[in-house]
Amino acid sequence: QVQLVESGGGLVQAGGSLRLSCTASGRSVSVYAMGWFRQAPGKERELVAAISSGGSPYYADSVKGRFTISRDNVENTVYLQMNSLKPEDTAVYYCAAGSLKASALLVLVRSYDYWGQGTQVTVSS
């Protein structure tokens, strides 16, 4: 079983950048497909980006060209670099690990088995 801890959230002005980190313990992230999700108040949790064990990325249309997901299996960490932030990016961001098929890109919430506690990202206009 893997434990996930997110960090790097905060308050930033529109147009700014943040880098979120998801540090894993208990097991290597190399055996999991990983994803970043977000949930704004009153909305459902949605996929932001996913990455396979081999490093192939997938992005939601709303963040393409602005966000970059990456993984460092040596550091046992997954990152989400967020640039050109918009007020609509404001949400709690969650890291997740899926054991179904590490080489896949998992896009559904129900495909993930382990979740972090979340980190708040607030973008002011």
C-alpha positions as MATLAB code, in Angstrom:
seq = 'QVQLVESGGGLVQAGGSLRLSCTASGRSVSVYAMGWFRQAPGKERELVAAISSGGSPYYADSVKGRFTISRDNVENTVYLQMNSLKPEDTAVYYCAAGSLKASALLVLVRSYDYWGQGTQVTVSS';
ca = [
       0.000    0.000    0.000;
       1.227    3.475   -0.817;
       0.703    6.713    1.118;
       0.560    9.987   -0.803;
       1.228   13.495    0.493;
       0.675   16.595   -1.621;
       2.450   19.899   -1.138;
       3.057   23.145   -2.978;
      -0.401   24.658   -2.997;
      -1.084   28.256   -2.055;
      -2.423   31.615   -3.150;
      -1.227   33.047   -6.456;
      -2.355   35.820   -8.779;
      -3.817   35.058  -12.169;
      -1.044   34.415  -14.659;
       1.256   33.043  -11.989;
       2.717   29.595  -11.483;
       2.815   26.878   -8.845;
       4.418   23.469   -8.706;
       2.620   20.761   -6.796;
       4.477   17.733   -5.472;
       3.097   14.341   -4.517;
       5.523   12.360   -2.404;
       4.872    8.675   -1.948;
       5.908    6.329    0.850;
       5.366    2.664    1.525;
       5.799    1.602   -2.066;
       7.449    2.852   -5.233;
       5.334    5.046   -7.520;
       6.906    3.186  -10.431;
       4.321    0.415  -10.062;
       1.367    2.790  -10.286;
      -0.363    4.895  -12.849;
      -0.557    8.360  -11.305;
      -2.953   11.252  -11.630;
      -3.769   14.724  -10.402;
      -7.383   15.628   -9.777;
      -9.078   18.757   -8.496;
     -12.340   19.566   -6.812;
     -13.858   23.007   -6.533;
     -16.639   23.794   -4.041;
     -19.959   22.389   -5.225;
     -18.368   20.544   -8.144;
     -17.379   16.976   -8.824;
     -13.795   15.836   -8.638;
     -12.235   16.019  -12.098;
      -9.070   14.747  -13.706;
      -6.433   17.373  -14.406;
      -3.611   15.196  -15.675;
      -2.471   11.586  -15.657;
       0.836    9.870  -16.284;
       1.639    6.255  -16.981;
       4.508    4.318  -15.426;
       6.413    4.909  -18.653;
       5.941    8.669  -18.458;
       3.231    9.176  -21.085;
       1.020   12.122  -20.094;
      -2.636   12.961  -20.542;
      -4.213   16.350  -19.898;
      -7.719   17.645  -19.541;
      -8.568   20.110  -22.295;
      -8.906   22.900  -19.745;
      -5.217   22.702  -18.768;
      -3.496   21.656  -22.001;
      -0.569   23.881  -22.796;
      -0.501   25.308  -19.259;
       0.089   22.328  -16.937;
       2.792   19.664  -17.078;
       2.748   16.383  -15.195;
       5.978   14.510  -14.550;
       7.281   11.755  -12.345;
      10.605   11.001  -10.695;
      10.660    7.349   -9.729;
      13.983    7.768   -7.923;
      12.579   10.548   -5.726;
       9.262    8.662   -5.538;
       7.472   11.876   -6.420;
       4.997   13.079   -9.020;
       4.836   16.745   -9.962;
       2.302   19.079  -11.486;
       3.760   22.272  -12.893;
       0.988   24.828  -13.313;
       1.618   27.934  -15.401;
      -0.635   30.758  -16.589;
      -3.019   30.047  -13.753;
      -6.598   31.279  -13.982;
      -9.182   31.922  -11.250;
     -11.121   28.907  -12.528;
      -8.157   26.709  -11.553;
      -8.999   27.379   -7.898;
      -9.684   24.047   -6.194;
      -8.313   21.429   -3.847;
      -5.818   19.359   -5.817;
      -5.438   15.661   -5.110;
      -2.788   13.174   -6.087;
      -3.877    9.599   -6.788;
      -2.318    6.228   -7.578;
      -3.922    3.472   -9.591;
      -2.790   -0.143   -9.408;
      -5.065   -1.503  -12.135;
      -2.482   -1.126  -14.881;
       0.595    0.985  -14.280;
       1.334    1.369  -17.987;
      -2.102    2.822  -18.696;
      -3.411    6.364  -18.556;
      -6.267    6.242  -16.082;
      -8.821    9.014  -16.506;
     -11.643    7.969  -14.184;
     -11.844    8.692  -10.470;
     -12.925    5.121   -9.796;
      -9.786    3.757  -11.473;
      -7.598    5.073   -8.666;
      -7.046    3.192   -5.431;
      -5.024    5.572   -3.259;
      -5.473    9.283   -2.626;
      -3.627   12.040   -0.844;
      -5.281   14.509    1.498;
      -5.254   17.344   -1.007;
      -3.667   20.769   -1.218;
      -5.523   24.032   -1.754;
      -4.760   26.155   -4.801;
      -6.340   29.598   -4.924;
      -5.907   31.876   -7.927;
      -6.937   35.495   -7.443;
      -8.045   37.717  -10.307;
];
